[in-house]
Amino acid sequence: MATILVVDDQRTNREFLVTLLGYARHEVLDAGDGIQALQVMRDRRPDLVITDVRMPTLDGYELVKRMQADPSLAGIPVIFYTAGSYEREGRALAESCGVVHVLIKPSEPQVILQTVSAVLGVVPPPVVPDTAKEFGRHLLDLPKDSIDPDATVFIVDDDPGVRRLLSFVMESASLRVKAYASAEEFLDEFVLDAVACLVVDICMPGMSGIELLETLRSRAADLPAIVLSGHGDVPAVVRSMKLGVLDFLEKPVANHILLAKVYQALREDTARWRKRRETEVIRRRIATLSSREGELLKLVIGGNANKQIAYALNISIKTVANHRANVMAKTQAINAADLVRMSIVAGICPAT
């Protein structure tokens, strides 16, 4: 496809665009400011430049003016990619220097791809839902049959660029995502009622990632968590591990590594929920037993024969057989061994 240069002083914004455009089969170059961008362009002329407007050293507007003054760079089309709070100024600067297209952060992946295609004059790539499925397989080809199809990945990070990038990666792997700008916002909405995992930044304004985990533990919310940090912090690692987090990853983390951890968390939580649901079903079945059937159940799982049970309960062997048949029907146990297993799951019979 095309060679595209992404210019932004925020690393997470560059990573998001590099990931998205790279998947769309563009060759992507990146630079952290306007000065570096000019050096990159003179070494290799791109087909398109996507640049932030407000940057230190050399901003997007000055970058465009210098490109226009250089005959070797003057014909390269430019897209401004600016924050919503700077939209009015960004559009005014774009108009004054001849930049036609302005994207506002955060923009939907499909909008970005369509704008890039329009500027390059090429056929738009497949829509994002189709793109996402293939992108997910490309990143990580792991079996998902052991993961609940309704599982959710919760992302908590105060950086909107990180939230957009992580959400895109998860959605690209066909995972359901909910993203939050703060721990407080997450806690206001969070209900532990299905398979899920948490990806949380450790350092945020207000409640930190560690404090969020401590709050969840105090509420007995058994939610598997992956902690992200912008720098190595040994005390924070130790503290988070004591809280039972699945892993502690340092930013920037490779997409396939993060997805592998998320898959692991969701597989483990799926297994926990299946066991929890099975326990609830078995307990409901056992609760339908009469008091006499309950007594008989305890004697059966204790290994007593019908004759011994009849003697212990002072009833006939025929009556024992009838009660036993009722117990098997109500619990839906296949045989005595299955009845013992169900009793262990329900907590009636201790595992040996």
C-alpha positions in Angstrom: 0.0 0.0 0.0 1.4 3.4 1.0 4.3 4.7 3.2 2.9 6.8 6.0 4.7 8.9 8.5 3.1 9.4 11.9 4.3 12.4 13.9 3.2 12.8 17.5 5.1 13.6 20.8 2.8 11.2 22.7 4.1 7.6 22.3 0.7 6.0 22.9 -0.9 8.1 20.1 1.9 7.0 17.7 1.5 3.3 18.8 -2.2 3.4 18.1 -1.8 4.8 14.6 1.2 2.6 13.8 -0.8 -0.5 14.9 -3.9 0.5 12.9 -2.2 1.6 9.7 0.3 -1.3 9.8 -2.5 -3.8 10.0 -4.2 -2.0 7.0 -1.0 -3.1 5.2 0.6 0.4 5.0 4.3 0.8 5.7 4.4 3.1 8.7 7.3 5.4 9.9 7.1 7.4 13.0 8.6 10.5 14.7 8.3 12.1 18.0 8.4 15.8 16.8 8.6 17.9 13.7 12.4 18.1 13.6 12.7 14.3 13.7 9.9 14.0 11.1 11.9 16.2 8.6 14.9 14.0 9.1 12.9 10.9 8.5 11.2 12.4 5.4 14.6 13.3 3.8 15.9 9.8 4.3 12.7 8.3 2.9 9.9 10.3 1.3 6.5 9.1 2.6 3.3 9.1 0.6 1.4 10.8 3.5 2.1 12.5 6.8 -0.3 12.3 9.8 0.8 14.8 12.4 -0.3 16.2 15.7 -0.6 20.0 15.8 0.7 20.9 19.2 4.2 19.5 19.8 7.4 20.8 21.4 10.4 21.8 19.4 8.5 22.0 16.0 4.8 21.8 15.9 2.5 20.5 13.1 1.9 23.8 11.6 5.6 24.7 11.3 6.3 21.2 10.1 3.9 21.8 7.2 5.4 25.2 6.4 8.9 23.7 6.2 7.7 20.9 4.0 6.1 23.4 1.6 9.4 25.3 1.5 11.3 22.2 0.5 10.8 21.2 -3.1 11.4 17.6 -2.3 8.7 17.5 0.3 6.2 20.1 -0.9 3.8 17.6 -2.6 3.3 15.3 0.3 -0.3 15.4 1.6 -0.8 16.0 5.3 -3.5 15.1 7.8 -3.7 17.0 11.1 -4.5 14.7 14.1 -5.3 17.0 17.1 -7.0 16.9 20.5 -10.6 17.8 20.7 -9.8 20.7 23.1 -7.7 22.2 20.3 -10.1 21.5 17.5 -11.0 25.1 16.6 -7.3 26.3 16.6 -6.3 23.1 14.7 -8.8 23.6 11.9 -7.8 27.3 11.6 -4.1 26.4 11.3 -5.0 23.7 8.8 -6.9 26.1 6.7 -4.1 28.7 6.8 -1.4 26.2 5.6 -3.5 24.3 3.1 -4.2 21.1 5.1 -7.6 19.8 4.0 -8.2 16.9 6.4 -8.3 17.2 10.2 -8.9 14.2 12.5 -9.9 14.8 16.2 -8.5 12.6 18.9 -9.8 10.1 19.7 -11.2 9.1 16.3 -12.7 5.7 15.5 -10.4 3.4 13.6 -12.8 3.2 10.7 -12.9 7.0 10.4 -9.1 7.1 10.3 -8.8 4.4 7.7 -11.4 6.0 5.5 -9.8 9.5 5.7 -6.4 8.0 4.9 -7.9 6.2 1.9 -9.6 9.4 0.7 -6.3 11.4 0.9 -4.4 8.7 -0.9 -7.1 8.2 -3.5 -7.3 4.4 -2.9 -10.1 2.0 -2.4 -11.0 2.0 1.3 -9.8 -1.1 3.3 -12.4 -3.6 4.7 -14.5 -2.1 7.5 -13.1 -2.4 11.0 -15.2 -5.4 12.2 -13.8 -7.6 9.4 -10.4 -6.1 9.9 -10.6 -6.7 13.6 -11.1 -10.5 13.2 -8.2 -11.0 10.9 -6.0 -8.7 13.0 -6.8 -10.7 16.1 -5.8 -14.0 14.3 -2.6 -12.4 13.0 -1.7 -11.2 16.5 -2.3 -14.4 18.4 -3.7 -17.7 17.2 -4.9 -19.2 20.4 -7.9 -21.5 21.0 -10.9 -19.6 22.5 -13.2 -22.6 23.0 -12.3 -22.5 26.7 -13.3 -18.8 27.0 -16.9 -17.7 27.7 -18.1 -15.9 24.5 -19.6 -13.2 26.6 -16.4 -12.4 28.5 -15.5 -8.8 29.0 -12.1 -7.1 29.2 -12.2 -4.0 31.5 -9.6 -1.4 30.7 -8.8 1.4 33.3 -6.3 4.0 32.3 -6.4 7.8 32.6 -4.6 8.2 29.2 -7.2 8.4 26.4 -4.5 7.3 23.9 -3.7 4.1 25.9 -7.4 3.4 26.3 -8.0 3.7 22.5 -5.0 1.5 21.7 -5.8 -1.2 24.2 -9.5 -1.2 23.2 -8.5 -1.5 19.6 -6.2 -4.5 20.3 -8.9 -6.3 22.3 -11.7 -5.6 19.8 -9.3 -6.7 17.0 -9.1 -10.1 18.8 -12.9 -10.2 18.9 -13.1 -9.6 22.6 -15.7 -7.4 24.3 -14.2 -4.3 25.9 -15.3 -1.6 28.4 -12.8 1.2 29.0 -12.8 3.7 31.9 -10.8 6.9 32.5 -10.5 6.4 36.3 -10.8 3.7 39.0 -13.7 5.6 40.5 -15.6 5.6 37.2 -15.0 1.8 36.9 -16.2 1.1 40.5 -19.3 3.2 40.0 -20.4 0.9 37.2 -18.7 -2.5 38.0 -20.9 -5.5 38.8 -19.2 -8.9 39.1 -21.9 -11.0 37.3 -20.0 -12.6 34.4 -16.6 -13.7 33.1 -14.2 -10.8 32.9 -10.7 -9.6 33.5 -9.1 -6.2 34.4 -6.3 -4.4 32.6 -5.3 -1.5 34.8 -2.7 1.3 34.9 -0.8 1.4 38.2 -0.4 5.2 38.3 -3.5 7.4 37.8 -4.9 10.6 39.4 -7.2 9.9 42.3 -7.4 6.2 43.1 -4.3 4.3 41.8 -4.4 0.9 40.2 -3.1 -0.7 43.4 -5.8 1.0 45.4 -8.4 -0.2 43.0 -7.2 -3.8 43.4 -7.3 -3.4 47.1 -10.9 -2.1 46.9 -12.0 -5.0 44.7 -10.4 -7.5 47.1 -12.1 -5.9 50.1 -15.4 -6.5 48.2 -14.5 -10.1 47.6 -14.6 -9.4 43.9 -12.6 -12.3 42.4 -11.6 -10.5 39.2 -8.3 -11.5 37.5 -6.1 -8.5 36.9 -3.2 -7.5 34.7 -1.3 -4.4 35.9 0.4 -2.0 33.5 3.1 0.5 34.4 5.1 3.1 32.6 8.2 2.2 34.5 9.7 -0.6 36.6 8.6 -0.2 40.3 9.7 -3.1 42.5 7.6 -2.1 45.6 4.5 -1.8 43.4 5.2 -5.2 41.7 5.5 -6.8 45.2 2.3 -5.1 46.4 0.3 -6.0 43.3 1.5 -9.6 43.4 0.4 -9.9 47.0 -3.0 -8.8 45.8 -3.1 -11.8 43.5 -2.7 -10.1 40.1 -2.1 -12.4 37.2 0.9 -10.3 35.9 2.7 -7.0 36.0 3.7 -5.7 32.5 5.8 -2.6 31.7 4.6 -0.2 29.0 4.9 -0.4 26.1 3.9 -4.0 26.1 3.8 -6.0 22.8 0.2 -6.7 21.6 0.7 -10.5 21.5 2.1 -10.6 25.0 -0.8 -8.6 26.5 -3.3 -10.7 24.5 -1.7 -13.9 25.8 -2.1 -12.7 29.4 -5.7 -11.6 28.7 -6.6 -14.9 27.2 -5.1 -16.7 30.2 -7.1 -14.5 32.6 -10.3 -15.1 30.7 -9.7 -18.9 30.5 -9.1 -19.1 34.3 -12.1 -16.9 35.0 -14.3 -18.9 32.7 -13.3 -22.1 34.6 -14.1 -20.4 37.9 -17.6 -19.3 36.7 -18.4 -22.7 35.3 -17.5 -24.3 38.6 -19.5 -21.6 40.5 -22.6 -22.2 38.3 -22.3 -25.9 38.6 -22.2 -25.6 42.4 -25.3 -23.4 42.4 -27.2 -25.8 40.2 -26.2 -28.8 42.4 -27.1 -27.0 45.6 -30.5 -26.1 44.2 -31.2 -29.7 43.3 -30.1 -30.9 46.7 -32.3 -28.3 48.3 -35.4 -30.0 46.8 -34.7 -33.2 48.8 -37.0 -33.9 51.8 -35.5 -34.1 55.3 -35.5 -38.0 55.1 -34.0 -37.9 51.6 -31.3 -35.6 53.0 -30.5 -38.1 55.7 -30.3 -40.9 53.2 -28.0 -38.9 51.0 -25.5 -38.5 53.8 -25.6 -42.2 54.4 -25.2 -43.1 50.7 -22.2 -40.9 50.2 -20.8 -42.3 53.4 -20.6 -45.7 51.6 -23.5 -47.4 53.4 -25.4 -50.2 51.7 -29.2 -50.2 51.6 -29.4 -52.7 54.5 -27.2 -50.5 56.7 -29.2 -47.4 55.7 -32.5 -49.2 56.6 -31.2 -50.2 60.0 -29.8 -46.6 60.7 -33.1 -45.0 59.7 -35.3 -47.7 61.1 -37.1 -48.2 57.8 -37.6 -51.1 55.4 -35.1 -51.8 52.6 -37.9 -51.2 50.0 -38.4 -47.8 51.5 -34.7 -47.1 51.3 -34.7 -48.1 47.6 -37.6 -45.7 47.0 -35.9 -42.8 48.8 -32.7 -43.6 47.0 -34.4 -43.5 43.6 -36.0 -40.1 44.5 -32.5 -38.7 45.5 -31.0 -39.9 42.2 -33.9 -38.3 40.2 -33.9 -35.0 42.0 -30.1 -34.5 41.9 -29.9 -35.9 38.4 -26.9 -38.0 39.5 -25.9 -40.8 37.1 -24.7 -43.2 39.8 -23.4 -43.3 43.4 -20.0 -42.0 42.4 -21.6 -39.0 40.6 -23.7 -38.4 43.7 -20.5 -38.3 45.8 -18.9 -35.9 43.4 -21.9 -33.6 43.5 -22.0 -33.7 47.3 -18.3 -32.7 47.4 -19.0 -29.8 45.0 -21.9 -28.7 47.1 -19.9 -28.9 50.3 -21.9 -31.7 51.9 -19.2 -34.3 51.7 -15.6 -33.1 52.3 -13.1 -34.0 49.6 -10.6 -36.7 50.7 
